Amino acid sequence: MKDMKTKNKWLHIRLSEEEYKEIYNSFSNSTCRKLSEFARTRLLEKPLTVLYRNQSLDDFMAEMIRLRKELNAVGNNFNQSVKKLHTMSHVAEVKAWIKVHETERDALQVTVEKIQSSIKKISEIWLQSSKQDHP
Protein backbone atom coordinates (compact mmCIF):
# COMPACT_ATOMS: atom_id res chain seq x y z
CA MET A 1 0.00 0.00 0.00
CA LYS A 2 1.26 3.48 -0.79
CA ASP A 3 2.65 5.72 1.89
CA MET A 4 -0.29 7.96 2.83
CA LYS A 5 1.81 10.38 4.91
CA THR A 6 1.83 14.01 3.85
CA LYS A 7 4.93 14.89 1.93
CA ASN A 8 5.89 18.32 3.22
CA LYS A 9 9.70 18.23 3.17
CA TRP A 10 11.65 19.50 0.17
CA LEU A 11 14.93 18.23 -1.23
CA HIS A 12 16.47 20.64 -3.74
CA ILE A 13 19.19 19.46 -6.08
CA ARG A 14 20.86 20.95 -9.11
CA LEU A 15 21.50 18.87 -12.20
CA SER A 16 23.34 19.39 -15.43
CA GLU A 17 21.29 19.14 -18.63
CA GLU A 18 22.80 15.68 -19.29
CA GLU A 19 22.02 14.45 -15.78
CA TYR A 20 18.44 15.68 -16.05
CA LYS A 21 18.00 13.97 -19.44
CA GLU A 22 19.38 10.70 -18.08
CA ILE A 23 17.06 10.81 -15.05
CA TYR A 24 14.07 11.84 -17.17
CA ASN A 25 14.73 9.02 -19.67
CA SER A 26 14.86 6.50 -16.82
CA PHE A 27 11.65 7.96 -15.41
CA SER A 28 9.99 7.73 -18.85
CA ASN A 29 10.81 4.02 -19.00
CA SER A 30 9.36 3.34 -15.57
CA THR A 31 5.81 2.83 -14.41
CA CYS A 32 6.01 5.86 -12.08
CA ARG A 33 3.39 8.47 -12.84
CA LYS A 34 5.38 11.44 -11.52
CA LEU A 35 9.05 12.34 -11.59
CA SER A 36 8.96 12.97 -7.84
CA GLU A 37 7.65 9.43 -7.24
CA PHE A 38 10.45 8.07 -9.43
CA ALA A 39 13.10 10.11 -7.57
CA ARG A 40 11.83 9.00 -4.14
CA THR A 41 11.79 5.38 -5.25
CA ARG A 42 15.35 5.55 -6.54
CA LEU A 43 16.72 7.57 -3.61
CA LEU A 44 15.14 5.27 -1.03
CA GLU A 45 16.33 2.22 -3.01
CA LYS A 46 12.87 0.72 -3.24
CA PRO A 47 11.99 -1.77 -6.01
CA LEU A 48 11.27 0.00 -9.27
CA THR A 49 9.26 -1.43 -12.16
CA VAL A 50 10.91 -0.54 -15.44
CA LEU A 51 9.47 -1.07 -18.88
CA TYR A 52 11.77 -3.03 -21.14
CA ARG A 53 11.22 -3.23 -24.87
CA ASN A 54 12.73 -5.75 -27.22
CA GLN A 55 12.70 -3.94 -30.59
CA SER A 56 12.67 -7.13 -32.68
CA LEU A 57 9.72 -8.44 -30.66
CA ASP A 58 7.97 -5.06 -30.99
CA ASP A 59 8.48 -5.22 -34.77
CA PHE A 60 7.15 -8.78 -34.81
CA MET A 61 4.07 -7.75 -32.84
CA ALA A 62 3.42 -4.80 -35.15
CA GLU A 63 3.51 -7.20 -38.10
CA MET A 64 1.19 -9.64 -36.29
CA ILE A 65 -1.29 -6.84 -35.63
CA ARG A 66 -1.18 -5.83 -39.30
CA LEU A 67 -1.67 -9.45 -40.42
CA ARG A 68 -4.57 -9.92 -38.00
CA LYS A 69 -6.34 -6.88 -39.46
CA GLU A 70 -5.69 -8.15 -42.97
CA LEU A 71 -6.95 -11.61 -42.05
CA ASN A 72 -10.12 -10.12 -40.56
CA ALA A 73 -10.67 -8.14 -43.75
CA VAL A 74 -10.28 -11.29 -45.89
CA GLY A 75 -12.74 -13.18 -43.71
CA ASN A 76 -15.24 -10.32 -43.79
CA ASN A 77 -14.97 -9.99 -47.57
CA PHE A 78 -15.52 -13.73 -47.98
CA ASN A 79 -18.59 -13.65 -45.73
CA GLN A 80 -20.02 -10.67 -47.61
CA SER A 81 -19.51 -12.45 -50.93
CA VAL A 82 -21.31 -15.55 -49.72
CA LYS A 83 -24.18 -13.46 -48.32
CA LYS A 84 -24.46 -11.65 -51.65
CA LEU A 85 -24.60 -15.00 -53.46
CA HIS A 86 -27.45 -16.09 -51.18
CA THR A 87 -29.55 -13.29 -52.65
CA MET A 88 -29.00 -14.83 -56.13
CA SER A 89 -30.24 -18.25 -55.15
CA HIS A 90 -32.47 -18.59 -58.24
CA VAL A 91 -29.65 -19.96 -60.39
CA ALA A 92 -28.91 -23.66 -59.83
CA GLU A 93 -25.16 -23.28 -60.36
CA VAL A 94 -25.00 -20.51 -57.77
CA LYS A 95 -26.82 -22.72 -55.27
CA ALA A 96 -24.28 -25.50 -55.78
CA TRP A 97 -21.36 -23.05 -55.51
CA ILE A 98 -22.79 -21.66 -52.27
CA LYS A 99 -23.03 -25.12 -50.70
CA VAL A 100 -19.45 -25.96 -51.63
CA HIS A 101 -18.07 -22.64 -50.43
CA GLU A 102 -20.03 -22.53 -47.18
CA THR A 103 -17.85 -25.41 -46.00
CA GLU A 104 -14.77 -23.47 -47.07
CA ARG A 105 -16.09 -20.38 -45.33
CA ASP A 106 -16.57 -22.32 -42.10
CA ALA A 107 -13.04 -23.74 -42.37
CA LEU A 108 -11.69 -20.23 -43.02
CA GLN A 109 -13.56 -18.92 -39.99
CA VAL A 110 -12.09 -21.65 -37.78
CA THR A 111 -8.60 -20.89 -39.10
CA VAL A 112 -9.06 -17.16 -38.54
CA GLU A 113 -10.20 -17.79 -34.95
CA LYS A 114 -7.18 -20.05 -34.28
CA ILE A 115 -4.80 -17.43 -35.65
CA GLN A 116 -6.48 -14.70 -33.62
CA SER A 117 -6.22 -16.84 -30.49
CA SER A 118 -2.52 -17.44 -31.14
CA ILE A 119 -1.89 -13.74 -31.72
CA LYS A 120 -3.73 -12.93 -28.49
CA LYS A 121 -1.59 -15.41 -26.53
CA ILE A 122 1.60 -14.02 -28.08
CA SER A 123 0.43 -10.48 -27.29
CA GLU A 124 -0.16 -11.37 -23.65
CA ILE A 125 3.31 -12.93 -23.39
CA TRP A 126 4.78 -9.87 -25.12
CA LEU A 127 3.07 -7.51 -22.68
CA GLN A 128 4.27 -9.53 -19.68
CA SER A 129 7.84 -9.75 -20.96
CA SER A 130 7.97 -6.01 -21.59
CA LYS A 131 7.80 -5.35 -17.83
CA GLN A 132 10.56 -6.31 -15.45
CA ASP A 133 11.10 -5.51 -11.78
CA HIS A 134 14.41 -3.80 -11.04
CA PRO A 135 15.69 -2.90 -7.57
Secondary structure in CASP SS format (residue, H / E / C, confidence):
PFRMAT SS
TARGET T0000
AUTHOR 0000-0000-0000
METHOD secondary structure of the structure
MODEL  1
M C 1.00
K C 1.00
D C 1.00
M C 1.00
K C 1.00
T C 1.00
K C 1.00
N C 1.00
K C 1.00
W C 1.00
L C 1.00
H C 1.00
I C 1.00
R C 1.00
L C 1.00
S C 1.00
E H 1.00
E H 1.00
E H 1.00
Y H 1.00
K H 1.00
E H 1.00
I H 1.00
Y H 1.00
N H 1.00
S H 1.00
F H 1.00
S H 1.00
N C 1.00
S E 1.00
T C 1.00
C C 1.00
R C 1.00
K C 1.00
L H 1.00
S H 1.00
E H 1.00
F H 1.00
A H 1.00
R H 1.00
T H 1.00
R H 1.00
L H 1.00
L C 1.00
E C 1.00
K C 1.00
P C 1.00
L E 1.00
T E 1.00
V E 1.00
L E 1.00
Y C 1.00
R C 1.00
N C 1.00
Q H 1.00
S H 1.00
L H 1.00
D H 1.00
D H 1.00
F H 1.00
M H 1.00
A H 1.00
E H 1.00
M H 1.00
I H 1.00
R H 1.00
L H 1.00
R H 1.00
K H 1.00
E H 1.00
L H 1.00
N H 1.00
A H 1.00
V H 1.00
G H 1.00
N H 1.00
N H 1.00
F H 1.00
N H 1.00
Q H 1.00
S H 1.00
V H 1.00
K H 1.00
K H 1.00
L H 1.00
H H 1.00
T C 1.00
M C 1.00
S C 1.00
H C 1.00
V C 1.00
A H 1.00
E H 1.00
V H 1.00
K H 1.00
A H 1.00
W H 1.00
I H 1.00
K H 1.00
V H 1.00
H H 1.00
E H 1.00
T H 1.00
E H 1.00
R H 1.00
D H 1.00
A H 1.00
L H 1.00
Q H 1.00
V H 1.00
T H 1.00
V H 1.00
E H 1.00
K H 1.00
I H 1.00
Q H 1.00
S H 1.00
S H 1.00
I H 1.00
K H 1.00
K H 1.00
I H 1.00
S H 1.00
E H 1.00
I H 1.00
W H 1.00
L H 1.00
Q H 1.00
S H 1.00
S C 1.00
K E 1.00
Q E 1.00
D E 1.00
H E 1.00
P C 1.00
END
